[in-house]
Amino acid sequence: MALKVLSALDSAKTQVYHFKAIIIAGMGLFTDAYDLFCIPPIMILIGRVYYDDKEVDKYRVPPGVVSTLVAIALLGTAIGQVVFGRLGDQIGRRRVYGTALLIMVVSSLACGFSICRKRGCVLASLGLFRFALGLGIGGDYPLSAVIMSEFANKTTRGAFIAAVFSMQGFGILAASTVTMVVCAIFDRASKVSPTAATPDEADIAWRLILMLGAIPAALTFYWRMMMPETARYTALVAQNVPQAAIDVQKVLEVPMSEITEENPVPLNPLTYPLFSKQFFYRHGRDLLACSCTWFLLDIVFYSSNLFQSQIYEHYLPKREEVNAYKDAFEVAKIQAIVAACSTIPGYWFTVYFIDVVGRVRIQAMGFLCMALVYLAIGIPYEIHWEHNTNAGFMVLYGLTFFFANFGPNTTTFIVPAELFPAKFRTTCHGISGAAGKVGAIIGSVGFLWASHKGKEWEGYPDAIGMTASLILLAGVCLAGMVVTLLFTRETMGRSLEENENDQDGPRELRLGSRYSSMTEAGAA
């Protein structure tokens, strides 16, 4: 029989604290997206300032430098997910939650203060601080997802976790908006002509854009520190049921009499350790499914992000015709349009449908639709430009982001927060996310080089390389769909404890709640 305090959480009506928790938990994801999507226009400003002496492809940061900076941040994220995920299970979610956010705030500010003015020194220090930023971002992933899952009720839990993740969409929009505003202000103040040398103030502009990303996260630090520990951790891991009841009563409008145990009995904590034989028997398949789908998804998702700068070239004015500020402004403007028209709607479609359609169906559907769109883009890639079908191409490209977010980009964040026992929940979420970041490194480095020809990068995509890369991405999406359908268990409409305990036999392990529902119907 479930503890009263956990039953109360599962059946609690949606209250103000749920929405407050979405904002508090979502600010980490907001900052993550801000720092990722402000990089393309920032690389333009850095190129204008520090690569004005190049004879070939002047003002452009080499792809090797761009991919290295991205990979360094992703490596930090992967490490942060594993380390903070484990700490979240060992010493508590709340105790390490504020630490992760503090690292994000400090490192965001530090990125803007990247020391010295020499090219190599600036890029090296920027890479170091972005690695630190990745550590904080990585720590935020498992903690935000699990804290929201453990506070939510079982009927709307998926929507709440998806809403937390949707803050990434607003982070993308904020990064683009801030970049446009900063560039417009600096452009108006300096009045630089396109043919003039890039002013020294441009070196301040990109630093300011990075530093402004720390403000939203800093504003929520106090509320994170004031959050109580989740009742599930306190009751099931710390074995303190009375304190769990007190913590729930602080944040939800639930009478104490309904969550206090009249005749408390000793709990039976899990006795098997992480990565033991019993752990792998009970949870190994779920961990493999979550890690594989996230790995495959991030190969595709981060490759798409890096293709942006190449695809945008066809919609941007020539570098010789605009100054540094207008160049960065135009890139940010296109990013904002894509975010508003496809990325953000994709997130909120998931919020609306996740607890109606289910995680597995949405994830499989998203992978399939992404594969079809990549094939539609990749096979006739060169023809798109030869016949000037740019508008249709951009619609298809926007659909890849829509179905990523109304699909596996969101569900891979949700499912690991629902499948595993409280004792291992943030650890397993962190491992799954770290596997995704390994895929992101492959996508951000490998596909960037695969899509270009020759030894010199001229700023435009090689049609043959892009076609092959996009078709390969479609194959990765299809592999993700297969893994989802074969190995991922449905968690919709069930308490976290039901998902945890529904793993005692191979048939239940595969079919999850669908098997449970059929047996209950048969018994009736």
ROTI-913092 format. One line per 5 residues: number of its first residue (from 1); for each residue x, z, y of C-alpha. Coordinates in Angstrom, 3 decimals, always signed. Layout:
N
NUM) X Z Y  ...
# end
This chain:
524
1) +0.000 +0.000 +0.000  +1.353 -0.963 +3.432  +2.266 +1.654 +5.988  -0.397 +2.196 +8.635  +1.990 +1.388 +11.448
6) +2.849 -1.992 +9.890  -0.787 -2.770 +9.135  -1.606 -1.984 +12.763  +1.040 -4.463 +13.935  -0.284 -7.158 +11.604
11) -3.867 -6.741 +12.811  -3.266 -5.901 +16.496  -5.086 -8.012 +19.040  -3.031 -10.094 +21.446  -2.040 -7.814 +24.302
16) -0.067 -7.904 +27.532  +3.077 -6.646 +25.800  +3.127 -9.673 +23.519  +3.421 -11.978 +26.548  +5.984 -9.682 +28.146
21) +8.036 -9.815 +24.945  +7.864 -13.630 +24.977  +9.400 -13.739 +28.457  +12.034 -11.085 +27.736  +13.068 -12.619 +24.420
26) +12.812 -16.166 +25.729  +15.282 -15.765 +28.571  +18.203 -16.050 +26.161  +16.872 -19.377 +24.870  +16.206 -20.429 +28.473
31) +19.865 -19.770 +29.343  +21.027 -21.561 +26.191  +19.189 -24.753 +27.142  +20.217 -24.475 +30.787  +23.906 -24.294 +29.904
36) +23.681 -27.141 +27.375  +21.759 -29.595 +29.546  +23.580 -28.973 +32.804  +26.772 -30.241 +31.158  +26.103 -34.048 +31.456
41) +25.780 -34.012 +35.273  +28.555 -31.411 +35.559  +30.864 -33.705 +33.586  +30.138 -36.393 +36.181  +31.182 -34.075 +39.011
46) +34.290 -32.922 +37.126  +35.168 -36.548 +36.405  +34.872 -37.425 +40.088  +37.046 -34.491 +41.131  +39.701 -34.397 +38.406
51) +39.843 -37.967 +37.045  +40.107 -39.948 +40.271  +43.628 -41.082 +39.326  +42.666 -43.004 +36.170  +43.271 -46.753 +36.143
56) +40.771 -47.374 +33.316  +37.281 -45.897 +33.503  +37.997 -44.077 +36.736  +35.969 -40.933 +37.496  +34.878 -40.566 +33.862
61) +35.811 -37.578 +31.667  +37.152 -38.949 +28.342  +34.795 -38.531 +25.355  +37.384 -36.456 +23.527  +37.328 -33.874 +26.311
66) +33.521 -33.812 +26.439  +33.118 -33.423 +22.689  +35.804 -30.720 +22.581  +34.056 -28.653 +25.245  +30.743 -29.016 +23.421
71) +32.295 -28.154 +20.047  +34.009 -25.050 +21.450  +30.724 -23.697 +22.767  +28.991 -24.487 +19.454  +31.743 -22.743 +17.499
76) +31.229 -19.653 +19.637  +27.491 -19.882 +19.013  +27.960 -20.059 +15.234  +30.249 -17.016 +15.257  +27.856 -15.118 +17.521
81) +24.909 -15.836 +15.237  +26.683 -14.430 +12.184  +28.261 -11.413 +13.897  +25.296 -10.297 +15.988  +22.889 -11.125 +13.190
86) +24.734 -8.729 +10.916  +24.950 -6.064 +13.616  +21.213 -6.380 +14.206  +20.574 -5.299 +10.608  +23.239 -2.611 +10.539
91) +22.751 -0.754 +13.815  +19.397 -2.034 +15.069  +17.950 -4.955 +16.959  +17.612 -3.273 +20.361  +21.102 -1.762 +20.440
96) +22.829 -5.145 +20.266  +20.161 -7.154 +22.104  +21.314 -6.155 +25.564  +24.953 -6.726 +24.625  +24.318 -10.357 +23.727
101) +22.520 -10.942 +27.021  +25.284 -9.228 +28.994  +27.892 -11.519 +27.418  +25.787 -14.520 +28.417  +25.485 -13.380 +32.023
106) +29.160 -12.536 +32.476  +30.436 -15.698 +30.778  +28.034 -17.922 +32.766  +29.469 -16.497 +35.967  +32.996 -16.821 +34.586
111) +32.456 -20.543 +33.873  +31.943 -21.037 +37.582  +35.134 -19.153 +38.367  +37.289 -21.278 +36.016  +40.730 -20.623 +37.388
116) +43.091 -22.950 +39.331  +42.603 -26.511 +40.522  +44.725 -28.481 +38.062  +42.820 -30.595 +35.572  +44.254 -29.170 +32.366
121) +43.995 -25.581 +33.553  +40.390 -25.951 +34.720  +39.239 -27.542 +31.485  +41.087 -25.001 +29.328  +39.598 -22.031 +31.175
126) +36.156 -23.658 +31.166  +36.432 -24.108 +27.404  +37.430 -20.459 +26.955  +34.510 -19.149 +28.988  +32.073 -21.502 +27.271
131) +33.259 -20.150 +23.931  +32.396 -16.657 +25.183  +29.054 -17.975 +26.416  +28.437 -19.387 +22.949  +29.026 -15.943 +21.423
136) +26.279 -14.457 +23.577  +23.904 -17.353 +22.991  +24.523 -17.172 +19.249  +23.781 -13.462 +19.217  +20.537 -14.044 +21.045
141) +19.123 -16.470 +18.469  +18.533 -14.127 +15.490  +17.673 -11.122 +17.645  +15.054 -12.920 +19.763  +13.377 -14.542 +16.765
146) +13.283 -11.386 +14.630  +12.222 -9.026 +17.422  +9.283 -11.292 +18.233  +8.349 -11.697 +14.569  +8.410 -7.938 +14.000
151) +6.242 -7.191 +17.046  +3.680 -9.953 +16.433  +0.507 -9.888 +14.346  +0.356 -12.052 +11.262  -2.298 -14.481 +12.494
156) -0.517 -15.561 +15.682  +3.083 -14.712 +14.781  +4.174 -18.339 +14.547  +2.738 -19.155 +17.982  +4.510 -16.189 +19.564
161) +7.913 -17.075 +18.076  +7.376 -20.732 +19.026  +6.533 -19.640 +22.581  +9.828 -17.752 +22.737  +11.658 -20.869 +21.583
166) +9.725 -23.051 +24.032  +11.609 -21.347 +26.847  +14.368 -23.815 +25.979  +12.209 -26.571 +27.423  +11.889 -24.752 +30.723
171) +15.647 -24.111 +30.633  +16.247 -27.865 +30.392  +13.877 -28.494 +33.294  +15.510 -25.724 +35.326  +19.013 -27.108 +34.687
176) +17.940 -30.547 +35.895  +16.077 -29.173 +38.913  +18.912 -26.882 +40.012  +21.402 -29.727 +39.628  +19.273 -32.051 +41.753
181) +18.768 -29.432 +44.461  +22.444 -28.463 +44.634  +23.583 -32.098 +44.673  +21.036 -33.014 +47.350  +22.160 -30.128 +49.569
186) +25.854 -30.939 +49.188  +25.215 -34.654 +49.697  +23.279 -34.079 +52.896  +25.883 -31.651 +54.206  +28.879 -33.870 +53.484
191) +27.388 -37.341 +54.130  +29.922 -39.000 +51.834  +29.831 -42.788 +51.490  +30.119 -44.338 +47.996  +33.529 -45.790 +48.751
196) +35.006 -42.573 +50.175  +37.092 -40.196 +48.117  +35.211 -37.375 +46.418  +35.231 -34.343 +48.768  +36.695 -31.008 +47.734
201) +33.230 -29.441 +48.029  +32.189 -31.253 +44.835  +34.449 -28.829 +42.970  +32.256 -26.016 +44.291  +28.993 -27.779 +43.425
206) +29.484 -27.885 +39.640  +30.677 -24.280 +39.606  +27.600 -23.178 +41.536  +25.280 -24.984 +39.117  +26.825 -23.126 +36.172
211) +26.706 -19.751 +37.890  +23.049 -20.058 +38.899  +22.149 -20.195 +35.207  +23.066 -16.515 +34.890  +20.340 -15.322 +37.274
216) +17.253 -15.518 +34.983  +19.098 -13.795 +32.136  +20.398 -11.068 +34.446  +16.884 -10.371 +35.741  +15.635 -9.554 +32.231
221) +18.570 -7.309 +31.237  +16.809 -4.123 +32.383  +13.646 -4.882 +30.405  +15.649 -5.653 +27.292  +17.343 -2.284 +27.494
226) +13.959 -0.589 +27.933  +12.414 -2.227 +24.862  +11.893 +0.165 +21.943  +13.334 -0.620 +18.545  +10.981 -2.675 +16.402
231) +8.734 -0.547 +14.211  +9.647 -2.514 +11.119  +13.333 -1.786 +11.531  +12.700 +1.877 +12.303  +10.320 +2.374 +9.379
236) +11.845 +0.150 +6.685  +15.564 +0.212 +7.466  +16.107 +3.442 +9.415  +13.441 +5.154 +7.228  +11.855 +6.951 +10.191
241) +8.121 +6.264 +9.963  +7.016 +8.888 +12.560  +9.354 +7.376 +15.171  +8.049 +3.905 +14.339  +4.526 +5.093 +15.098
246) +5.662 +6.549 +18.426  +7.399 +3.297 +19.394  +4.351 +1.200 +18.546  +2.095 +3.474 +20.560  +4.358 +2.960 +23.585
251) +3.918 -0.794 +23.728  +0.561 -1.565 +22.075  -2.866 -0.151 +22.802  -3.281 +1.475 +19.408  -4.546 +5.057 +18.954
256) -1.953 +7.323 +17.375  -4.464 +8.424 +14.762  -4.589 +4.878 +13.375  -0.833 +4.575 +12.847  +0.151 +8.081 +11.739
261) +0.473 +8.664 +8.002  -1.715 +11.552 +6.842  +0.152 +12.104 +3.589  +3.535 +10.431 +4.058  +5.337 +9.490 +0.888
266) +9.038 +8.662 +0.570  +9.788 +4.967 +0.985  +11.717 +3.040 -1.622  +14.426 +1.222 +0.343  +16.118 -1.873 -1.013
271) +19.051 -0.836 -3.151  +20.778 -4.157 -3.687  +23.425 -5.201 -1.114  +23.793 -8.437 +0.791  +25.085 -11.353 -1.315
276) +24.613 -9.444 -4.555  +23.303 -11.131 -7.680  +19.844 -9.691 -7.086  +19.929 -10.800 -3.446  +20.612 -14.386 -4.467
281) +17.954 -14.234 -7.194  +15.312 -13.063 -4.715  +16.416 -14.753 -1.493  +19.092 -17.301 -2.319  +16.746 -20.258 -2.466
286) +15.104 -19.345 +0.837  +18.483 -18.898 +2.517  +19.665 -22.248 +1.163  +16.492 -23.994 +2.347  +16.683 -22.492 +5.846
291) +20.395 -23.230 +6.195  +20.166 -26.812 +4.904  +17.205 -27.825 +7.050  +18.776 -26.295 +10.173  +22.105 -27.994 +9.340
296) +20.452 -31.407 +8.967  +18.283 -30.948 +12.048  +21.180 -30.040 +14.329  +23.231 -33.051 +13.225  +20.423 -35.188 +14.569
301) +19.405 -33.082 +17.555  +22.866 -32.697 +19.083  +23.745 -36.320 +18.405  +20.666 -37.315 +20.398  +21.740 -35.094 +23.258
306) +25.120 -36.805 +23.448  +23.579 -40.268 +23.217  +21.745 -39.464 +26.445  +24.699 -40.167 +28.698  +25.197 -43.565 +27.064
311) +21.536 -44.552 +27.167  +21.182 -43.369 +30.756  +23.897 -45.816 +31.821  +21.329 -48.617 +31.728  +19.079 -46.796 +34.203
316) +21.726 -45.489 +36.575  +23.290 -47.223 +39.567  +26.899 -48.359 +39.215  +29.433 -45.672 +39.965  +30.937 -47.782 +42.735
321) +27.582 -47.838 +44.545  +26.954 -44.078 +44.761  +28.963 -40.965 +45.537  +29.522 -38.048 +43.144  +26.425 -36.124 +44.197
326) +24.018 -39.032 +43.810  +25.606 -39.960 +40.495  +24.970 -36.472 +39.088  +21.545 -36.336 +40.769  +20.333 -39.471 +38.973
331) +21.420 -38.170 +35.546  +19.653 -34.855 +36.179  +16.526 -36.702 +37.321  +16.262 -38.652 +34.068  +16.825 -35.445 +32.088
336) +13.988 -33.793 +33.991  +11.642 -36.704 +33.281  +12.429 -36.629 +29.541  +11.982 -32.834 +29.463  +8.635 -32.905 +31.283
341) +7.198 -35.869 +29.373  +8.400 -35.239 +25.806  +10.466 -32.096 +25.247  +8.180 -29.440 +26.735  +4.960 -30.992 +25.327
346) +6.594 -30.991 +21.883  +7.280 -27.268 +22.076  +3.730 -26.452 +23.107  +2.143 -28.659 +20.480  +3.968 -26.442 +17.993
351) +2.715 -23.291 +19.730  -0.853 -24.556 +19.384  -0.703 -25.904 +15.808  +1.859 -23.708 +14.033  -0.671 -21.125 +12.830
356) -3.253 -23.784 +11.986  -1.273 -26.511 +10.225  +1.571 -24.382 +8.903  +5.342 -24.390 +9.141  +6.132 -26.619 +6.174
361) +3.775 -29.426 +7.158  +4.925 -29.473 +10.783  +8.577 -29.447 +9.760  +8.181 -32.243 +7.212  +6.053 -34.297 +9.606
366) +8.619 -33.865 +12.393  +11.496 -35.004 +10.193  +9.519 -38.044 +9.008  +8.444 -39.121 +12.485  +11.974 -38.693 +13.835
371) +13.289 -40.892 +11.010  +10.754 -43.617 +11.790  +11.535 -43.533 +15.505  +15.295 -43.696 +14.903  +14.779 -46.747 +12.690
376) +12.595 -48.321 +15.370  +15.349 -47.722 +17.913  +18.375 -48.439 +15.747  +17.557 -51.648 +13.879  +16.800 -53.746 +17.003
381) +19.129 -51.702 +19.252  +20.950 -54.654 +20.820  +17.756 -56.629 +21.304  +16.312 -53.810 +23.404  +18.891 -54.536 +26.090
386) +19.111 -58.323 +25.701  +15.368 -58.759 +26.261  +15.130 -56.044 +28.909  +12.726 -53.822 +26.946  +14.181 -50.684 +28.484
391) +10.840 -49.029 +29.203  +9.693 -49.234 +25.602  +13.079 -48.076 +24.416  +12.894 -44.961 +26.600  +9.409 -44.170 +25.290
396) +10.740 -44.291 +21.733  +13.769 -42.228 +22.707  +11.487 -39.628 +24.291  +9.472 -39.464 +21.068  +12.569 -38.298 +19.168
401) +12.616 -35.177 +21.338  +8.858 -34.726 +21.077  +8.888 -34.764 +17.262  +12.049 -32.688 +17.098  +10.302 -29.914 +19.027
406) +6.892 -30.514 +17.468  +8.754 -30.242 +14.214  +12.013 -28.923 +12.766  +13.795 -27.871 +15.961  +11.151 -25.155 +16.398
411) +10.236 -24.380 +12.793  +13.844 -23.877 +11.688  +13.968 -21.116 +14.304  +10.709 -19.549 +13.099  +10.893 -19.595 +9.306
416) +14.101 -17.520 +8.811  +12.543 -14.766 +10.935  +9.628 -14.505 +8.489  +11.035 -14.903 +4.971  +13.614 -12.160 +4.471
421) +13.412 -8.358 +4.115  +13.883 -6.249 +7.244  +17.230 -5.041 +5.883  +18.640 -8.601 +5.887  +16.391 -10.387 +8.378
426) +18.703 -10.935 +11.369  +21.685 -11.520 +9.075  +19.930 -14.322 +7.198  +18.584 -15.817 +10.421  +22.112 -15.764 +11.842
431) +23.562 -17.443 +8.744  +20.883 -20.144 +8.863  +21.510 -20.744 +12.554  +25.288 -20.845 +12.046  +24.822 -23.530 +9.394
436) +22.870 -25.446 +12.024  +25.709 -25.154 +14.510  +28.129 -26.551 +11.924  +25.813 -29.551 +11.769  +25.746 -29.633 +15.567
441) +29.545 -29.832 +15.693  +29.456 -32.718 +13.219  +26.798 -34.442 +15.278  +28.383 -33.849 +18.665  +31.879 -34.943 +17.620
446) +31.413 -37.395 +14.755  +28.530 -39.465 +16.063  +29.964 -39.683 +19.564  +33.024 -41.481 +18.211  +31.069 -43.491 +15.632
451) +28.973 -45.055 +18.370  +31.925 -46.441 +20.385  +34.317 -49.284 +19.829  +37.997 -49.648 +20.512  +40.470 -47.099 +21.758
456) +39.135 -46.942 +25.281  +35.657 -45.762 +26.184  +34.115 -47.910 +28.884  +31.033 -45.782 +29.360  +28.664 -48.101 +27.484
461) +27.521 -47.844 +23.875  +28.794 -50.252 +21.264  +25.668 -51.896 +19.830  +26.960 -52.099 +16.264  +28.208 -48.525 +16.297
466) +24.980 -47.242 +17.848  +22.828 -49.150 +15.353  +24.736 -47.721 +12.398  +24.662 -44.221 +13.881  +20.929 -44.283 +14.585
471) +20.109 -45.575 +11.096  +22.317 -42.857 +9.614  +20.464 -40.257 +11.700  +17.200 -41.566 +10.259  +18.622 -40.975 +6.772
476) +19.564 -37.417 +7.723  +15.988 -36.825 +8.901  +14.595 -38.088 +5.599  +16.933 -35.733 +3.739  +15.593 -32.887 +5.880
481) +12.036 -33.822 +4.971  +12.862 -33.798 +1.245  +14.553 -30.394 +1.438  +11.583 -29.030 +3.369  +8.991 -30.211 +0.871
486) +10.959 -29.134 -2.203  +12.402 -25.781 -1.169  +10.807 -24.317 +1.975  +8.077 -21.708 +1.438  +5.015 -21.480 +3.666
491) +4.739 -18.226 +5.645  +1.590 -18.848 +7.681  -1.045 -16.104 +7.819  +0.901 -13.574 +5.768  +2.571 -10.338 +6.769
496) +6.359 -10.189 +6.735  +6.202 -7.789 +3.798  +4.016 -10.189 +1.791  +6.518 -12.992 +2.390  +9.337 -10.700 +1.331
501) +7.662 -9.569 -1.892  +6.382 -12.974 -2.962  +9.676 -13.834 -4.633  +9.653 -12.178 -8.031  +9.287 -15.314 -10.119
506) +10.402 -18.933 -9.854  +6.890 -20.313 -9.461  +6.029 -17.982 -6.602  +9.435 -18.666 -5.105  +8.608 -22.339 -4.875
511) +4.932 -22.319 -3.958  +4.727 -19.143 -1.889  +1.412 -18.403 -0.276  -0.273 -21.485 -1.732  +0.209 -20.100 -5.250
516) -0.944 -16.676 -4.121  -4.077 -18.100 -2.541  -4.999 -20.028 -5.686  -4.581 -17.022 -7.969  -6.665 -14.854 -5.665
521) -9.406 -17.494 -5.573  -9.339 -17.755 -9.357  -9.628 -13.998 -9.732  -12.619 -13.968 -7.433
# end
